[in-house]
Amino acid sequence: MHLENELPHLVKLLDDEEPAVRKILLKHFAALGGDLSTELSQLGIDLPEEDRTRLGQLLAPGRRRHLRNQWIIPAQGLDESAGDWESFELLLRLLSELLHDGTSIRPTLPDSLDQLSDEAVLHDAHHNEKSLCDFLFGSGMFRANKSGFYHPGNSDLLWIIAQRKGNPIGLVVLAMLVAHRLNLRIAGCNFPAHFLGWLTIDGKAHLVDCYGAGRLIPVAELRTNSAVLSPDSRRAIEGPCSMREILLRILGNLHLAFSQQRDRVDAELIEELVLSLAPPS
């Protein structure tokens, strides 16, 4: 497919309901990599919202294929709370690309995280983990996505950065990656029903509720009252969780979101990714 010549003509057919035309469009667009945002911009093509949605759906098979080809689980590094950061971020970036519509220009995940890190430095919020969380969440820069708790975008870090809102685990992972760029350490706490961050203040472990404006909870305080906690909750506060656990929880959220939307194709894809993350025996 010669995009420069054919794309302007193909997009004019996006609102054509003729089955034969739909079949031709699906064949052409499904063969691509799943993202035509750059090409549309370069050609000056501005699609109406309905056509943009249709094109995004036609490009979806290419995004799924790209994800399957690039989704590689490292042999080591994901079973630590601060292990293989490069692979961890790559897998999160691939999920972002899957969830993108493939038609609108947006920055890359590394560039967006770098920009947030630079902003933290400019606001003198890079000296410790607490100051960073205050900057990101206490200030209201990022907030809780209460009206769309199960929205798939909560698993897309670029969507979270653009919308300035997310679910508990999405906000914690954002803080983790920004902190890593600033040589700080924020990990995850796989607390049931409400994912939390894990950080150290003056040598003492604290949980941070990024969904709750960066509220801090001393771990020692929770352990003192552990009798009122469930067994899973008590296990969660034994220490930071691994990167593998974080990815599995994100995938679990995505599977639920796709199942609620009755999107069986993407739900089955997520099931494949979950199996790929099974701990080595």
C-alpha positions in Angstrom: 0.0 0.0 0.0 1.5 3.3 -1.1 0.1 5.4 1.7 0.9 8.8 0.3 -1.1 8.1 -2.8 -3.8 5.8 -1.5 -4.6 7.1 2.0 -6.5 10.3 0.9 -8.8 8.2 -1.2 -9.3 5.4 1.3 -10.3 7.6 4.1 -13.1 9.1 1.9 -14.7 5.7 2.0 -14.8 5.3 5.8 -18.5 6.2 6.0 -19.5 3.8 3.2 -21.6 1.1 4.6 -21.4 -1.2 1.6 -20.1 -4.6 2.8 -17.8 -5.0 -0.2 -16.2 -1.6 0.5 -15.9 -2.4 4.2 -14.1 -5.6 3.4 -11.6 -3.8 1.1 -10.9 -1.2 3.8 -10.4 -3.8 6.5 -8.0 -5.7 4.3 -5.9 -2.6 3.5 -5.8 -1.1 7.0 -5.5 -4.3 8.9 -2.2 -5.0 7.1 -0.6 -1.8 8.5 1.1 -1.4 11.8 -1.9 0.0 13.6 -1.0 3.7 13.7 -1.4 6.2 10.9 -1.3 9.3 13.1 1.9 10.6 11.6 0.8 9.9 8.0 -2.6 11.6 8.5 -0.8 14.7 10.0 1.8 14.9 7.2 -0.9 14.7 4.5 -3.1 17.3 6.3 -6.0 14.9 6.7 -8.4 16.0 9.4 -11.1 13.3 9.9 -14.5 13.8 11.6 -14.8 12.1 14.9 -17.0 9.2 13.5 -14.5 8.5 10.7 -11.6 8.7 13.2 -13.4 6.0 15.3 -14.0 3.8 12.3 -10.4 4.1 11.2 -9.1 3.3 14.7 -11.2 0.1 14.7 -9.9 -0.9 11.2 -6.3 -0.3 12.4 -6.8 -2.4 15.6 -5.7 -5.7 14.1 -2.3 -4.1 13.2 -1.9 -2.9 16.8 -2.7 -6.3 18.2 -0.2 -7.9 15.8 2.5 -5.3 16.7 2.0 -6.0 20.4 2.3 -9.8 19.9 5.5 -9.3 17.9 7.1 -6.9 20.4 5.9 -8.4 23.7 9.0 -10.1 25.1 9.3 -11.1 28.8 12.9 -10.9 30.1 14.2 -14.0 31.8 15.2 -11.9 34.9 14.3 -8.6 36.5 10.6 -8.6 36.8 10.4 -10.5 40.0 12.0 -7.6 41.9 10.4 -4.3 43.0 13.0 -2.3 41.2 14.5 -4.7 38.7 14.5 -4.4 34.9 13.2 -0.9 34.4 13.8 -0.9 30.7 11.7 -4.0 30.0 9.0 -2.8 32.5 8.6 0.5 30.7 8.7 -1.1 27.3 5.8 -3.4 28.2 3.8 -0.5 29.5 4.6 1.4 26.3 3.3 -1.5 24.2 0.0 -1.5 26.2 -0.3 2.3 25.6 0.2 1.7 21.9 -2.5 -1.1 21.9 -5.0 1.3 23.6 -4.3 4.3 21.4 -6.7 5.0 18.5 -3.8 5.0 16.0 -5.2 8.2 14.4 -4.1 11.1 16.6 -0.6 12.4 17.2 0.7 12.2 20.7 4.2 12.1 22.2 6.1 9.0 23.1 5.9 7.6 26.6 9.6 8.2 27.3 9.4 11.8 26.2 6.3 12.4 28.3 7.9 10.9 31.4 11.1 12.9 30.8 9.0 16.1 30.6 7.3 15.3 33.9 10.7 14.7 35.5 12.0 18.0 34.2 8.9 19.8 35.6 9.6 18.2 39.0 13.1 19.6 38.9 11.9 23.0 37.9 9.5 23.0 40.9 12.2 21.8 43.2 10.2 18.5 43.8 13.0 16.1 43.0 14.9 15.9 46.3 13.0 13.0 47.8 10.0 10.8 47.2 7.6 12.7 49.4 8.3 16.0 47.6 7.7 14.3 44.3 4.4 12.8 45.4 3.3 16.1 46.8 4.1 17.7 43.4 2.3 15.1 41.3 -0.7 14.3 43.5 -0.9 16.7 46.5 -0.9 19.6 44.1 -3.8 18.2 42.1 -1.7 17.9 39.0 -2.9 14.2 38.8 -6.2 13.2 40.3 -8.5 10.2 40.8 -10.5 9.1 37.8 -13.6 8.3 40.0 -16.1 8.6 37.2 -14.2 6.2 34.9 -12.6 3.8 37.3 -12.8 0.8 34.8 -11.9 2.8 31.7 -9.2 1.0 29.6 -7.3 4.3 29.5 -6.3 3.8 33.1 -3.9 1.2 31.8 -2.5 3.7 29.2 0.1 5.9 30.8 0.0 8.4 27.9 -3.8 8.7 28.4 -3.2 9.3 32.1 -0.6 12.0 31.4 -2.9 13.7 28.8 -6.1 13.5 30.9 -4.3 14.2 34.2 -6.3 11.4 35.9 -6.1 7.7 36.5 -6.9 4.7 38.7 -4.8 3.8 41.7 -2.3 1.5 40.0 -1.9 3.8 36.9 -1.0 6.8 39.1 1.4 4.7 41.2 3.2 3.4 38.1 3.4 6.9 36.7 5.1 8.0 40.0 7.4 5.0 39.9 8.7 5.8 36.4 9.1 9.5 37.1 10.9 8.8 40.4 13.3 6.4 38.7 14.3 9.1 36.3 15.2 11.3 39.3 17.2 8.6 41.0 14.4 8.2 43.6 12.7 5.0 44.7 9.0 4.5 44.7 7.7 0.9 44.5 4.3 -0.7 44.4 2.2 -2.2 47.2 -0.2 -4.8 45.8 -2.9 -3.9 48.4 -6.3 -5.6 47.5 -8.8 -3.4 45.8 -6.7 -0.2 46.1 -3.1 -0.3 44.8 -0.7 1.9 46.7 2.9 3.2 46.4 5.7 2.2 48.7 8.4 4.6 49.7 10.8 5.3 52.6 10.8 8.5 54.7 13.6 9.0 57.2 14.3 5.3 57.1 10.7 4.2 57.8 8.4 2.5 55.2 5.3 4.4 54.2 2.5 3.7 51.7 1.4 6.5 49.5 -2.2 6.7 48.2 -1.6 8.4 44.8 -5.4 8.1 44.1 -6.0 9.9 47.4 -3.9 13.1 46.6 -0.7 11.5 47.9 -1.8 10.7 51.4 0.9 8.9 53.4 0.3 5.9 55.6 3.1 4.5 57.9 3.5 0.8 57.3 4.3 0.2 61.0 0.9 1.7 61.9 -0.9 -0.7 59.6 1.1 -3.7 60.9 0.1 -2.7 64.5 -3.5 -3.0 63.5 -3.0 -6.0 61.2 -5.7 -8.0 63.1 -8.4 -6.0 61.2 -6.8 -6.7 57.8 -7.5 -9.6 55.5 -4.7 -12.2 54.9 -4.1 -10.7 51.5 -3.8 -7.2 53.0 -1.3 -8.5 55.6 0.8 -10.1 52.8 0.7 -6.9 50.8 2.3 -4.8 53.5 5.2 -7.3 54.1 7.2 -5.4 51.4 7.1 -3.9 48.0 5.6 -6.0 45.2 7.4 -7.1 42.1 7.2 -5.6 38.7 5.6 -8.8 37.5 2.8 -8.4 40.0 2.2 -4.9 38.8 1.9 -5.9 35.2 -0.4 -8.8 36.1 -2.7 -6.5 38.0 -2.8 -4.0 35.2 -3.6 -6.8 32.7 -6.3 -8.0 35.1 -7.9 -4.5 35.1 -7.7 -4.4 31.3 -9.3 -7.8 30.9 -12.2 -6.7 33.2 -12.6 -3.5 31.1 -12.7 -5.4 27.8 -15.0 -8.0 29.2 -17.4 -5.3 30.4 -17.3 -3.8 26.9 -17.9 -7.3 25.4 -14.7 -6.9 23.5 -13.8 -10.6 23.3 -10.9 -10.2 20.8 -9.0 -7.8 23.0 -10.0 -9.8 26.2 -8.4 -12.9 24.6 -5.3 -11.0 23.7 -4.9 -9.9 27.3 -5.3 -13.5 28.4 -2.4 -14.4 26.2 -0.3 -11.6 27.8 -1.2 -12.9 31.3 0.0 -16.4 30.4 3.3 -15.0 29.1 3.9 -13.4 32.5 3.5 -16.7 34.4 6.5 -17.0 36.7 9.1 -19.4 35.5 8.8 -22.8 37.1 
